[in-house]
Amino acid sequence: MLGDMTDEVMLDNESAWSADHCMDASEVPGVLFSNRPIAAPNPALADLAPSILTGFGLEIPSDMTGRNIF
């Protein structure tokens, strides 16, 4: 990663029961880290594939759900 991540944010996992990724999806529906500004007001999981295709200069298939968020 590049940017402002400090040692306080990124730590070694020294506990067997931490960072198990169990969470209440209604409280934390998802996290997307990006080094580019996201232009879409409400990005969704379905938007990832179209965004990746656009990033590589490829066309988004007409039957694909989602949109480019950048």
mmCIF file as Biopython writes it, N, C-alpha, C and O atoms, coordinates in Angstrom:
data_model
#
loop_
_atom_site.group_PDB
_atom_site.id
_atom_site.type_symbol
_atom_site.label_atom_id
_atom_site.label_alt_id
_atom_site.label_comp_id
_atom_site.label_asym_id
_atom_site.label_entity_id
_atom_site.label_seq_id
_atom_site.pdbx_PDB_ins_code
_atom_site.Cartn_x
_atom_site.Cartn_y
_atom_site.Cartn_z
_atom_site.occupancy
_atom_site.B_iso_or_equiv
_atom_site.auth_seq_id
_atom_site.auth_asym_id
_atom_site.pdbx_PDB_model_num
ATOM 1   N N  . MET A ? 1  ? 0.842   -1.171  0.000   1.0 0.0 1  A 1 
ATOM 2   C CA . MET A ? 1  ? 0.000   0.000   0.000   1.0 0.0 1  A 1 
ATOM 3   C C  . MET A ? 1  ? 0.886   1.232   0.000   1.0 0.0 1  A 1 
ATOM 4   O O  . MET A ? 1  ? 2.005   1.227   0.513   1.0 0.0 1  A 1 
ATOM 5   N N  . LEU A ? 2  ? 0.365   2.251   -0.572  1.0 0.0 2  A 1 
ATOM 6   C CA . LEU A ? 2  ? 1.064   3.526   -0.580  1.0 0.0 2  A 1 
ATOM 7   C C  . LEU A ? 2  ? 0.195   4.558   0.118   1.0 0.0 2  A 1 
ATOM 8   O O  . LEU A ? 2  ? -1.031  4.446   0.115   1.0 0.0 2  A 1 
ATOM 9   N N  . GLY A ? 3  ? 0.813   5.542   0.704   1.0 0.0 3  A 1 
ATOM 10  C CA . GLY A ? 3  ? 0.006   6.603   1.289   1.0 0.0 3  A 1 
ATOM 11  C C  . GLY A ? 3  ? 0.228   6.770   2.763   1.0 0.0 3  A 1 
ATOM 12  O O  . GLY A ? 3  ? 1.352   6.673   3.257   1.0 0.0 3  A 1 
ATOM 13  N N  . ASP A ? 4  ? -0.859  7.024   3.467   1.0 0.0 4  A 1 
ATOM 14  C CA . ASP A ? 4  ? -0.782  7.437   4.857   1.0 0.0 4  A 1 
ATOM 15  C C  . ASP A ? 4  ? -1.020  6.319   5.866   1.0 0.0 4  A 1 
ATOM 16  O O  . ASP A ? 4  ? -1.469  6.600   6.977   1.0 0.0 4  A 1 
ATOM 17  N N  . MET A ? 5  ? -0.745  5.101   5.536   1.0 0.0 5  A 1 
ATOM 18  C CA . MET A ? 5  ? -0.909  4.027   6.502   1.0 0.0 5  A 1 
ATOM 19  C C  . MET A ? 5  ? 0.254   4.069   7.478   1.0 0.0 5  A 1 
ATOM 20  O O  . MET A ? 5  ? 1.419   4.032   7.081   1.0 0.0 5  A 1 
ATOM 21  N N  . THR A ? 6  ? -0.074  4.145   8.743   1.0 0.0 6  A 1 
ATOM 22  C CA . THR A ? 6  ? 0.956   4.230   9.775   1.0 0.0 6  A 1 
ATOM 23  C C  . THR A ? 6  ? 1.051   2.912   10.534  1.0 0.0 6  A 1 
ATOM 24  O O  . THR A ? 6  ? 0.218   2.023   10.354  1.0 0.0 6  A 1 
ATOM 25  N N  . ASP A ? 7  ? 2.057   2.792   11.374  1.0 0.0 7  A 1 
ATOM 26  C CA . ASP A ? 7  ? 2.221   1.589   12.186  1.0 0.0 7  A 1 
ATOM 27  C C  . ASP A ? 7  ? 1.021   1.360   13.098  1.0 0.0 7  A 1 
ATOM 28  O O  . ASP A ? 7  ? 0.716   0.217   13.437  1.0 0.0 7  A 1 
ATOM 29  N N  . GLU A ? 8  ? 0.334   2.432   13.503  1.0 0.0 8  A 1 
ATOM 30  C CA . GLU A ? 8  ? -0.832  2.294   14.367  1.0 0.0 8  A 1 
ATOM 31  C C  . GLU A ? 8  ? -2.018  1.663   13.624  1.0 0.0 8  A 1 
ATOM 32  O O  . GLU A ? 8  ? -2.890  1.063   14.252  1.0 0.0 8  A 1 
ATOM 33  N N  . VAL A ? 9  ? -2.054  1.794   12.306  1.0 0.0 9  A 1 
ATOM 34  C CA . VAL A ? 9  ? -3.148  1.242   11.511  1.0 0.0 9  A 1 
ATOM 35  C C  . VAL A ? 9  ? -2.852  -0.195  11.108  1.0 0.0 9  A 1 
ATOM 36  O O  . VAL A ? 9  ? -3.725  -1.057  11.208  1.0 0.0 9  A 1 
ATOM 37  N N  . MET A ? 10 ? -1.656  -0.458  10.664  1.0 0.0 10 A 1 
ATOM 38  C CA . MET A ? 10 ? -1.268  -1.786  10.202  1.0 0.0 10 A 1 
ATOM 39  C C  . MET A ? 10 ? -0.345  -2.412  11.240  1.0 0.0 10 A 1 
ATOM 40  O O  . MET A ? 10 ? 0.788   -1.967  11.425  1.0 0.0 10 A 1 
ATOM 41  N N  . LEU A ? 11 ? -0.835  -3.444  11.912  1.0 0.0 11 A 1 
ATOM 42  C CA . LEU A ? 11 ? -0.060  -4.111  12.953  1.0 0.0 11 A 1 
ATOM 43  C C  . LEU A ? 11 ? 0.074   -5.591  12.639  1.0 0.0 11 A 1 
ATOM 44  O O  . LEU A ? 11 ? -0.753  -6.157  11.924  1.0 0.0 11 A 1 
ATOM 45  N N  . ASP A ? 12 ? 1.116   -6.217  13.171  1.0 0.0 12 A 1 
ATOM 46  C CA . ASP A ? 12 ? 1.259   -7.658  13.056  1.0 0.0 12 A 1 
ATOM 47  C C  . ASP A ? 12 ? 0.160   -8.327  13.861  1.0 0.0 12 A 1 
ATOM 48  O O  . ASP A ? 12 ? -0.169  -7.878  14.959  1.0 0.0 12 A 1 
ATOM 49  N N  . ASN A ? 13 ? -0.406  -9.389  13.327  1.0 0.0 13 A 1 
ATOM 50  C CA . ASN A ? 13 ? -1.424  -10.153 14.039  1.0 0.0 13 A 1 
ATOM 51  C C  . ASN A ? 13 ? -0.714  -11.147 14.946  1.0 0.0 13 A 1 
ATOM 52  O O  . ASN A ? 13 ? -0.206  -12.167 14.480  1.0 0.0 13 A 1 
ATOM 53  N N  . GLU A ? 14 ? -0.679  -10.849 16.237  1.0 0.0 14 A 1 
ATOM 54  C CA . GLU A ? 14 ? -0.003  -11.719 17.197  1.0 0.0 14 A 1 
ATOM 55  C C  . GLU A ? 14 ? -0.988  -12.525 18.036  1.0 0.0 14 A 1 
ATOM 56  O O  . GLU A ? 14 ? -0.577  -13.216 18.968  1.0 0.0 14 A 1 
ATOM 57  N N  . SER A ? 15 ? -2.271  -12.451 17.725  1.0 0.0 15 A 1 
ATOM 58  C CA . SER A ? 15 ? -3.287  -13.159 18.483  1.0 0.0 15 A 1 
ATOM 59  C C  . SER A ? 15 ? -3.996  -14.162 17.576  1.0 0.0 15 A 1 
ATOM 60  O O  . SER A ? 15 ? -4.350  -13.845 16.441  1.0 0.0 15 A 1 
ATOM 61  N N  . ALA A ? 16 ? -4.196  -15.368 18.087  1.0 0.0 16 A 1 
ATOM 62  C CA . ALA A ? 16 ? -4.849  -16.412 17.288  1.0 0.0 16 A 1 
ATOM 63  C C  . ALA A ? 16 ? -6.301  -16.082 16.977  1.0 0.0 16 A 1 
ATOM 64  O O  . ALA A ? 16 ? -6.848  -16.600 16.003  1.0 0.0 16 A 1 
ATOM 65  N N  . TRP A ? 17 ? -6.947  -15.227 17.786  1.0 0.0 17 A 1 
ATOM 66  C CA . TRP A ? 17 ? -8.377  -14.972 17.614  1.0 0.0 17 A 1 
ATOM 67  C C  . TRP A ? 17 ? -8.669  -13.559 17.140  1.0 0.0 17 A 1 
ATOM 68  O O  . TRP A ? 17 ? -9.818  -13.125 17.221  1.0 0.0 17 A 1 
ATOM 69  N N  . SER A ? 18 ? -7.709  -12.847 16.664  1.0 0.0 18 A 1 
ATOM 70  C CA . SER A ? 18 ? -7.995  -11.519 16.118  1.0 0.0 18 A 1 
ATOM 71  C C  . SER A ? 18 ? -7.967  -11.588 14.599  1.0 0.0 18 A 1 
ATOM 72  O O  . SER A ? 18 ? -7.340  -12.472 14.015  1.0 0.0 18 A 1 
ATOM 73  N N  . ALA A ? 19 ? -8.646  -10.655 13.978  1.0 0.0 19 A 1 
ATOM 74  C CA . ALA A ? 19 ? -8.669  -10.539 12.522  1.0 0.0 19 A 1 
ATOM 75  C C  . ALA A ? 19 ? -9.282  -11.765 11.862  1.0 0.0 19 A 1 
ATOM 76  O O  . ALA A ? 19 ? -8.810  -12.204 10.813  1.0 0.0 19 A 1 
ATOM 77  N N  . ASP A ? 20 ? -10.336 -12.327 12.469  1.0 0.0 20 A 1 
ATOM 78  C CA . ASP A ? 20 ? -10.967 -13.488 11.871  1.0 0.0 20 A 1 
ATOM 79  C C  . ASP A ? 20 ? -12.047 -13.104 10.869  1.0 0.0 20 A 1 
ATOM 80  O O  . ASP A ? 20 ? -12.680 -13.977 10.275  1.0 0.0 20 A 1 
ATOM 81  N N  . HIS A ? 21 ? -12.262 -11.817 10.678  1.0 0.0 21 A 1 
ATOM 82  C CA . HIS A ? 21 ? -13.162 -11.288 9.652   1.0 0.0 21 A 1 
ATOM 83  C C  . HIS A ? 21 ? -14.628 -11.618 9.905   1.0 0.0 21 A 1 
ATOM 84  O O  . HIS A ? 21 ? -15.442 -11.531 8.986   1.0 0.0 21 A 1 
ATOM 85  N N  . CYS A ? 22 ? -14.977 -11.991 11.121  1.0 0.0 22 A 1 
ATOM 86  C CA . CYS A ? 22 ? -16.373 -12.215 11.457  1.0 0.0 22 A 1 
ATOM 87  C C  . CYS A ? 22 ? -16.977 -10.890 11.899  1.0 0.0 22 A 1 
ATOM 88  O O  . CYS A ? 22 ? -16.461 -10.231 12.801  1.0 0.0 22 A 1 
ATOM 89  N N  . MET A ? 23 ? -18.062 -10.512 11.262  1.0 0.0 23 A 1 
ATOM 90  C CA . MET A ? 23 ? -18.699 -9.242  11.606  1.0 0.0 23 A 1 
ATOM 91  C C  . MET A ? 23 ? -20.163 -9.312  11.211  1.0 0.0 23 A 1 
ATOM 92  O O  . MET A ? 23 ? -20.577 -10.191 10.454  1.0 0.0 23 A 1 
ATOM 93  N N  . ASP A ? 24 ? -20.923 -8.391  11.725  1.0 0.0 24 A 1 
ATOM 94  C CA . ASP A ? 24 ? -22.336 -8.277  11.384  1.0 0.0 24 A 1 
ATOM 95  C C  . ASP A ? 24 ? -22.432 -7.476  10.092  1.0 0.0 24 A 1 
ATOM 96  O O  . ASP A ? 24 ? -22.101 -6.290  10.070  1.0 0.0 24 A 1 
ATOM 97  N N  . ALA A ? 25 ? -22.884 -8.116  9.014   1.0 0.0 25 A 1 
ATOM 98  C CA . ALA A ? 25 ? -22.947 -7.459  7.703   1.0 0.0 25 A 1 
ATOM 99  C C  . ALA A ? 25 ? -23.869 -6.250  7.700   1.0 0.0 25 A 1 
ATOM 100 O O  . ALA A ? 25 ? -23.703 -5.359  6.868   1.0 0.0 25 A 1 
ATOM 101 N N  . SER A ? 26 ? -24.837 -6.197  8.610   1.0 0.0 26 A 1 
ATOM 102 C CA . SER A ? 26 ? -25.703 -5.015  8.666   1.0 0.0 26 A 1 
ATOM 103 C C  . SER A ? 26 ? -24.970 -3.815  9.268   1.0 0.0 26 A 1 
ATOM 104 O O  . SER A ? 26 ? -25.340 -2.669  9.015   1.0 0.0 26 A 1 
ATOM 105 N N  . GLU A ? 27 ? -23.937 -4.080  10.059  1.0 0.0 27 A 1 
ATOM 106 C CA . GLU A ? 27 ? -23.128 -3.006  10.651  1.0 0.0 27 A 1 
ATOM 107 C C  . GLU A ? 27 ? -21.960 -2.609  9.746   1.0 0.0 27 A 1 
ATOM 108 O O  . GLU A ? 27 ? -21.634 -1.428  9.628   1.0 0.0 27 A 1 
ATOM 109 N N  . VAL A ? 28 ? -21.342 -3.591  9.116   1.0 0.0 28 A 1 
ATOM 110 C CA . VAL A ? 28 ? -20.191 -3.356  8.241   1.0 0.0 28 A 1 
ATOM 111 C C  . VAL A ? 28 ? -20.440 -4.102  6.937   1.0 0.0 28 A 1 
ATOM 112 O O  . VAL A ? 28 ? -19.977 -5.231  6.775   1.0 0.0 28 A 1 
ATOM 113 N N  . PRO A ? 29 ? -21.173 -3.479  5.991   1.0 0.0 29 A 1 
ATOM 114 C CA . PRO A ? 29 ? -21.523 -4.187  4.760   1.0 0.0 29 A 1 
ATOM 115 C C  . PRO A ? 29 ? -20.342 -4.436  3.829   1.0 0.0 29 A 1 
ATOM 116 O O  . PRO A ? 29 ? -20.441 -5.281  2.940   1.0 0.0 29 A 1 
ATOM 117 N N  . GLY A ? 30 ? -19.252 -3.741  4.002   1.0 0.0 30 A 1 
ATOM 118 C CA . GLY A ? 30 ? -18.081 -3.958  3.164   1.0 0.0 30 A 1 
ATOM 119 C C  . GLY A ? 30 ? -17.155 -2.760  3.184   1.0 0.0 30 A 1 
ATOM 120 O O  . GLY A ? 30 ? -17.569 -1.656  3.537   1.0 0.0 30 A 1 
ATOM 121 N N  . VAL A ? 31 ? -15.907 -2.971  2.807   1.0 0.0 31 A 1 
ATOM 122 C CA . VAL A ? 31 ? -14.910 -1.910  2.771   1.0 0.0 31 A 1 
ATOM 123 C C  . VAL A ? 31 ? -14.179 -2.009  1.442   1.0 0.0 31 A 1 
ATOM 124 O O  . VAL A ? 31 ? -13.766 -3.096  1.036   1.0 0.0 31 A 1 
ATOM 125 N N  . LEU A ? 32 ? -14.021 -0.896  0.775   1.0 0.0 32 A 1 
ATOM 126 C CA . LEU A ? 32 ? -13.270 -0.847  -0.472  1.0 0.0 32 A 1 
ATOM 127 C C  . LEU A ? 32 ? -12.179 0.200   -0.324  1.0 0.0 32 A 1 
ATOM 128 O O  . LEU A ? 32 ? -12.467 1.383   -0.145  1.0 0.0 32 A 1 
ATOM 129 N N  . PHE A ? 33 ? -10.927 -0.233  -0.399  1.0 0.0 33 A 1 
ATOM 130 C CA . PHE A ? 33 ? -9.802  0.684   -0.350  1.0 0.0 33 A 1 
ATOM 131 C C  . PHE A ? 33 ? -9.389  1.000   -1.782  1.0 0.0 33 A 1 
ATOM 132 O O  . PHE A ? 33 ? -9.265  0.097   -2.610  1.0 0.0 33 A 1 
ATOM 133 N N  . SER A ? 34 ? -9.177  2.267   -2.073  1.0 0.0 34 A 1 
ATOM 134 C CA . SER A ? 34 ? -8.814  2.682   -3.420  1.0 0.0 34 A 1 
ATOM 135 C C  . SER A ? 34 ? -7.842  3.845   -3.344  1.0 0.0 34 A 1 
ATOM 136 O O  . SER A ? 34 ? -7.977  4.720   -2.489  1.0 0.0 34 A 1 
ATOM 137 N N  . ASN A ? 35 ? -6.867  3.855   -4.234  1.0 0.0 35 A 1 
ATOM 138 C CA . ASN A ? 35 ? -5.959  5.000   -4.299  1.0 0.0 35 A 1 
ATOM 139 C C  . ASN A ? 35 ? -6.433  6.016   -5.330  1.0 0.0 35 A 1 
ATOM 140 O O  . ASN A ? 35 ? -5.726  6.978   -5.630  1.0 0.0 35 A 1 
ATOM 141 N N  . ARG A ? 36 ? -7.631  5.802   -5.873  1.0 0.0 36 A 1 
ATOM 142 C CA . ARG A ? 36 ? -8.246  6.732   -6.821  1.0 0.0 36 A 1 
ATOM 143 C C  . ARG A ? 36 ? -9.566  7.210   -6.238  1.0 0.0 36 A 1 
ATOM 144 O O  . ARG A ? 36 ? -10.222 6.461   -5.514  1.0 0.0 36 A 1 
ATOM 145 N N  . PRO A ? 37 ? -9.972  8.445   -6.538  1.0 0.0 37 A 1 
ATOM 146 C CA . PRO A ? 37 ? -11.277 8.911   -6.052  1.0 0.0 37 A 1 
ATOM 147 C C  . PRO A ? 37 ? -12.408 8.093   -6.674  1.0 0.0 37 A 1 
ATOM 148 O O  . PRO A ? 37 ? -12.392 7.811   -7.872  1.0 0.0 37 A 1 
ATOM 149 N N  . ILE A ? 38 ? -13.378 7.718   -5.861  1.0 0.0 38 A 1 
ATOM 150 C CA . ILE A ? 38 ? -14.539 6.963   -6.339  1.0 0.0 38 A 1 
ATOM 151 C C  . ILE A ? 38 ? -15.634 7.964   -6.670  1.0 0.0 38 A 1 
ATOM 152 O O  . ILE A ? 38 ? -16.089 8.700   -5.794  1.0 0.0 38 A 1 
ATOM 153 N N  . ALA A ? 39 ? -16.060 7.996   -7.931  1.0 0.0 39 A 1 
ATOM 154 C CA . ALA A ? 39 ? -17.047 8.977   -8.391  1.0 0.0 39 A 1 
ATOM 155 C C  . ALA A ? 39 ? -18.479 8.519   -8.142  1.0 0.0 39 A 1 
ATOM 156 O O  . ALA A ? 39 ? -19.377 9.354   -8.038  1.0 0.0 39 A 1 
ATOM 157 N N  . ALA A ? 40 ? -18.712 7.214   -8.043  1.0 0.0 40 A 1 
ATOM 158 C CA . ALA A ? 40 ? -20.070 6.695   -7.850  1.0 0.0 40 A 1 
ATOM 159 C C  . ALA A ? 40 ? -20.541 6.996   -6.432  1.0 0.0 40 A 1 
ATOM 160 O O  . ALA A ? 40 ? -19.795 6.776   -5.479  1.0 0.0 40 A 1 
ATOM 161 N N  . PRO A ? 41 ? -21.763 7.494   -6.275  1.0 0.0 41 A 1 
ATOM 162 C CA . PRO A ? 41 ? -22.248 7.832   -4.935  1.0 0.0 41 A 1 
ATOM 163 C C  . PRO A ? 41 ? -22.478 6.616   -4.047  1.0 0.0 41 A 1 
ATOM 164 O O  . PRO A ? 41 ? -22.286 6.711   -2.835  1.0 0.0 41 A 1 
ATOM 165 N N  . ASN A ? 42 ? -22.878 5.494   -4.597  1.0 0.0 42 A 1 
ATOM 166 C CA . ASN A ? 42 ? -23.150 4.287   -3.810  1.0 0.0 42 A 1 
ATOM 167 C C  . ASN A ? 42 ? -22.559 3.068   -4.495  1.0 0.0 42 A 1 
ATOM 168 O O  . ASN A ? 42 ? -23.301 2.284   -5.087  1.0 0.0 42 A 1 
ATOM 169 N N  . PRO A ? 43 ? -21.231 2.883   -4.432  1.0 0.0 43 A 1 
ATOM 170 C CA . PRO A ? 43 ? -20.630 1.737   -5.113  1.0 0.0 43 A 1 
ATOM 171 C C  . PRO A ? 43 ? -21.105 0.425   -4.500  1.0 0.0 43 A 1 
ATOM 172 O O  . PRO A ? 43 ? -21.393 0.344   -3.306  1.0 0.0 43 A 1 
ATOM 173 N N  . ALA A ? 44 ? -21.180 -0.603  -5.351  1.0 0.0 44 A 1 
ATOM 174 C CA . ALA A ? 44 ? -21.632 -1.926  -4.926  1.0 0.0 44 A 1 
ATOM 175 C C  . ALA A ? 44 ? -20.645 -2.981  -5.411  1.0 0.0 44 A 1 
ATOM 176 O O  . ALA A ? 44 ? -19.808 -2.719  -6.274  1.0 0.0 44 A 1 
ATOM 177 N N  . LEU A ? 45 ? -20.756 -4.165  -4.848  1.0 0.0 45 A 1 
ATOM 178 C CA . LEU A ? 45 ? -19.887 -5.274  -5.239  1.0 0.0 45 A 1 
ATOM 179 C C  . LEU A ? 45 ? -19.971 -5.544  -6.736  1.0 0.0 45 A 1 
ATOM 180 O O  . LEU A ? 45 ? -18.968 -5.882  -7.364  1.0 0.0 45 A 1 
ATOM 181 N N  . ALA A ? 46 ? -21.162 -5.397  -7.308  1.0 0.0 46 A 1 
ATOM 182 C CA . ALA A ? 46 ? -21.351 -5.634  -8.747  1.0 0.0 46 A 1 
ATOM 183 C C  . ALA A ? 46 ? -20.580 -4.644  -9.600  1.0 0.0 46 A 1 
ATOM 184 O O  . ALA A ? 46 ? -20.400 -4.884  -10.794 1.0 0.0 46 A 1 
ATOM 185 N N  . ASP A ? 47 ? -20.121 -3.544  -9.030  1.0 0.0 47 A 1 
ATOM 186 C CA . ASP A ? 47 ? -19.377 -2.524  -9.774  1.0 0.0 47 A 1 
ATOM 187 C C  . ASP A ? 47 ? -17.885 -2.838  -9.902  1.0 0.0 47 A 1 
ATOM 188 O O  . ASP A ? 47 ? -17.192 -2.207  -10.700 1.0 0.0 47 A 1 
ATOM 189 N N  . LEU A ? 48 ? -17.387 -3.794  -9.137  1.0 0.0 48 A 1 
ATOM 190 C CA . LEU A ? 48 ? -15.944 -4.072  -9.165  1.0 0.0 48 A 1 
ATOM 191 C C  . LEU A ? 48 ? -15.478 -4.583  -10.522 1.0 0.0 48 A 1 
ATOM 192 O O  . LEU A ? 48 ? -14.504 -4.067  -11.071 1.0 0.0 48 A 1 
ATOM 193 N N  . ALA A ? 49 ? -16.155 -5.588  -11.072 1.0 0.0 49 A 1 
ATOM 194 C CA . ALA A ? 49 ? -15.713 -6.147  -12.363 1.0 0.0 49 A 1 
ATOM 195 C C  . ALA A ? 49 ? -15.741 -5.099  -13.476 1.0 0.0 49 A 1 
ATOM 196 O O  . ALA A ? 49 ? -14.762 -4.993  -14.214 1.0 0.0 49 A 1 
ATOM 197 N N  . PRO A ? 50 ? -16.817 -4.319  -13.632 1.0 0.0 50 A 1 
ATOM 198 C CA . PRO A ? 50 ? -16.796 -3.292  -14.670 1.0 0.0 50 A 1 
ATOM 199 C C  . PRO A ? 50 ? -15.696 -2.245  -14.448 1.0 0.0 50 A 1 
ATOM 200 O O  . PRO A ? 50 ? -15.113 -1.745  -15.410 1.0 0.0 50 A 1 
ATOM 201 N N  . SER A ? 51 ? -15.420 -1.923  -13.210 1.0 0.0 51 A 1 
ATOM 202 C CA . SER A ? 51 ? -14.361 -0.948  -12.913 1.0 0.0 51 A 1 
ATOM 203 C C  . SER A ? 51 ? -12.987 -1.497  -13.280 1.0 0.0 51 A 1 
ATOM 204 O O  . SER A ? 51 ? -12.144 -0.772  -13.809 1.0 0.0 51 A 1 
ATOM 205 N N  . ILE A ? 52 ? -12.764 -2.776  -12.999 1.0 0.0 52 A 1 
ATOM 206 C CA . ILE A ? 52 ? -11.486 -3.413  -13.344 1.0 0.0 52 A 1 
ATOM 207 C C  . ILE A ? 52 ? -11.334 -3.502  -14.857 1.0 0.0 52 A 1 
ATOM 208 O O  . ILE A ? 52 ? -10.266 -3.202  -15.390 1.0 0.0 52 A 1 
ATOM 209 N N  . LEU A ? 53 ? -12.386 -3.907  -15.547 1.0 0.0 53 A 1 
ATOM 210 C CA . LEU A ? 53 ? -12.321 -3.983  -17.012 1.0 0.0 53 A 1 
ATOM 211 C C  . LEU A ? 53 ? -11.997 -2.623  -17.611 1.0 0.0 53 A 1 
ATOM 212 O O  . LEU A ? 53 ? -11.153 -2.523  -18.501 1.0 0.0 53 A 1 
ATOM 213 N N  . THR A ? 54 ? -12.661 -1.576  -17.131 1.0 0.0 54 A 1 
ATOM 214 C CA . THR A ? 54 ? -12.408 -0.227  -17.638 1.0 0.0 54 A 1 
ATOM 215 C C  . THR A ? 54 ? -10.967 0.190   -17.360 1.0 0.0 54 A 1 
ATOM 216 O O  . THR A ? 54 ? -10.330 0.830   -18.197 1.0 0.0 54 A 1 
ATOM 217 N N  . GLY A ? 55 ? -10.461 -0.168  -16.199 1.0 0.0 55 A 1 
ATOM 218 C CA . GLY A ? 55 ? -9.078  0.163   -15.850 1.0 0.0 55 A 1 
ATOM 219 C C  . GLY A ? 55 ? -8.065  -0.451  -16.799 1.0 0.0 55 A 1 
ATOM 220 O O  . GLY A ? 55 ? -6.988  0.105   -17.013 1.0 0.0 55 A 1 
ATOM 221 N N  . PHE A ? 56 ? -8.410  -1.590  -17.363 1.0 0.0 56 A 1 
ATOM 222 C CA . PHE A ? 56 ? -7.534  -2.252  -18.332 1.0 0.0 56 A 1 
ATOM 223 C C  . PHE A ? 56 ? -7.875  -1.885  -19.772 1.0 0.0 56 A 1 
ATOM 224 O O  . PHE A ? 56 ? -7.331  -2.461  -20.714 1.0 0.0 56 A 1 
ATOM 225 N N  . GLY A ? 57 ? -8.781  -0.921  -19.933 1.0 0.0 57 A 1 
ATOM 226 C CA . GLY A ? 57 ? -9.127  -0.468  -21.275 1.0 0.0 57 A 1 
ATOM 227 C C  . GLY A ? 57 ? -10.024 -1.418  -22.039 1.0 0.0 57 A 1 
ATOM 228 O O  . GLY A ? 57 ? -10.075 -1.373  -23.268 1.0 0.0 57 A 1 
ATOM 229 N N  . LEU A ? 58 ? -10.735 -2.279  -21.323 1.0 0.0 58 A 1 
ATOM 230 C CA . LEU A ? 58 ? -11.614 -3.250  -21.966 1.0 0.0 58 A 1 
ATOM 231 C C  . LEU A ? 58 ? -13.059 -2.788  -21.861 1.0 0.0 58 A 1 
ATOM 232 O O  . LEU A ? 58 ? -13.419 -2.053  -20.941 1.0 0.0 58 A 1 
ATOM 233 N N  . GLU A ? 59 ? -13.882 -3.222  -22.803 1.0 0.0 59 A 1 
ATOM 234 C CA . GLU A ? 59 ? -15.291 -2.850  -22.794 1.0 0.0 59 A 1 
ATOM 235 C C  . GLU A ? 59 ? -16.048 -3.660  -21.747 1.0 0.0 59 A 1 
ATOM 236 O O  . GLU A ? 59 ? -15.719 -4.816  -21.482 1.0 0.0 59 A 1 
ATOM 237 N N  . ILE A ? 60 ? -17.056 -3.041  -21.162 1.0 0.0 60 A 1 
ATOM 238 C CA . ILE A ? 60 ? -17.936 -3.727  -20.226 1.0 0.0 60 A 1 
ATOM 239 C C  . ILE A ? 60 ? -18.996 -4.448  -21.052 1.0 0.0 60 A 1 
ATOM 240 O O  . ILE A ? 60 ? -19.704 -3.805  -21.827 1.0 0.0 60 A 1 
ATOM 241 N N  . PRO A ? 61 ? -19.124 -5.764  -20.907 1.0 0.0 61 A 1 
ATOM 242 C CA . PRO A ? 61 ? -20.147 -6.491  -21.667 1.0 0.0 61 A 1 
ATOM 243 C C  . PRO A ? 61 ? -21.544 -5.946  -21.369 1.0 0.0 61 A 1 
ATOM 244 O O  . PRO A ? 61 ? -21.828 -5.552  -20.237 1.0 0.0 61 A 1 
ATOM 245 N N  . SER A ? 62 ? -22.405 -5.921  -22.369 1.0 0.0 62 A 1 
ATOM 246 C CA . SER A ? 62 ? -23.743 -5.343  -22.214 1.0 0.0 62 A 1 
ATOM 247 C C  . SER A ? 62 ? -24.593 -6.109  -21.197 1.0 0.0 62 A 1 
ATOM 248 O O  . SER A ? 62 ? -25.506 -5.536  -20.601 1.0 0.0 62 A 1 
ATOM 249 N N  . ASP A ? 63 ? -24.305 -7.384  -20.995 1.0 0.0 63 A 1 
ATOM 250 C CA . ASP A ? 63 ? -25.096 -8.165  -20.055 1.0 0.0 63 A 1 
ATOM 251 C C  . ASP A ? 63 ? -24.519 -8.164  -18.638 1.0 0.0 63 A 1 
ATOM 252 O O  . ASP A ? 63 ? -25.042 -8.853  -17.762 1.0 0.0 63 A 1 
ATOM 253 N N  . MET A ? 64 ? -23.458 -7.406  -18.406 1.0 0.0 64 A 1 
ATOM 254 C CA . MET A ? 64 ? -22.842 -7.353  -17.087 1.0 0.0 64 A 1 
ATOM 255 C C  . MET A ? 64 ? -23.557 -6.334  -16.208 1.0 0.0 64 A 1 
ATOM 256 O O  . MET A ? 64 ? -23.834 -5.213  -16.635 1.0 0.0 64 A 1 
ATOM 257 N N  . THR A ? 65 ? -23.848 -6.734  -14.985 1.0 0.0 65 A 1 
ATOM 258 C CA . THR A ? 65 ? -24.437 -5.833  -14.004 1.0 0.0 65 A 1 
ATOM 259 C C  . THR A ? 65 ? -23.326 -4.975  -13.401 1.0 0.0 65 A 1 
ATOM 260 O O  . THR A ? 65 ? -22.198 -5.443  -13.247 1.0 0.0 65 A 1 
ATOM 261 N N  . GLY A ? 66 ? -23.633 -3.740  -13.064 1.0 0.0 66 A 1 
ATOM 262 C CA . GLY A ? 66 ? -22.657 -2.864  -12.456 1.0 0.0 66 A 1 
ATOM 263 C C  . GLY A ? 66 ? -22.149 -1.811  -13.416 1.0 0.0 66 A 1 
ATOM 264 O O  . GLY A ? 66 ? -22.464 -1.813  -14.606 1.0 0.0 66 A 1 
ATOM 265 N N  . ARG A ? 67 ? -21.353 -0.913  -12.864 1.0 0.0 67 A 1 
ATOM 266 C CA . ARG A ? 67 ? -20.834 0.198   -13.661 1.0 0.0 67 A 1 
ATOM 267 C C  . ARG A ? 67 ? -19.426 0.543   -13.168 1.0 0.0 67 A 1 
ATOM 268 O O  . ARG A ? 67 ? -19.013 0.110   -12.092 1.0 0.0 67 A 1 
ATOM 269 N N  . ASN A ? 68 ? -18.715 1.308   -13.949 1.0 0.0 68 A 1 
ATOM 270 C CA . ASN A ? 68 ? -17.403 1.789   -13.561 1.0 0.0 68 A 1 
ATOM 271 C C  . ASN A ? 68 ? -17.573 2.856   -12.482 1.0 0.0 68 A 1 
ATOM 272 O O  . ASN A ? 68 ? -18.241 3.863   -12.716 1.0 0.0 68 A 1 
ATOM 273 N N  . ILE A ? 69 ? -16.991 2.657   -11.329 1.0 0.0 69 A 1 
ATOM 274 C CA . ILE A ? 69 ? -17.145 3.609   -10.228 1.0 0.0 69 A 1 
ATOM 275 C C  . ILE A ? 69 ? -16.146 4.747   -10.266 1.0 0.0 69 A 1 
ATOM 276 O O  . ILE A ? 69 ? -16.249 5.698   -9.491  1.0 0.0 69 A 1 
ATOM 277 N N  . PHE A ? 70 ? -15.165 4.650   -11.178 1.0 0.0 70 A 1 
ATOM 278 C CA . PHE A ? 70 ? -14.167 5.701   -11.272 1.0 0.0 70 A 1 
ATOM 279 C C  . PHE A ? 70 ? -14.510 6.651   -12.396 1.0 0.0 70 A 1 
ATOM 280 O O  . PHE A ? 70 ? -13.780 7.613   -12.636 1.0 0.0 70 A 1 
#
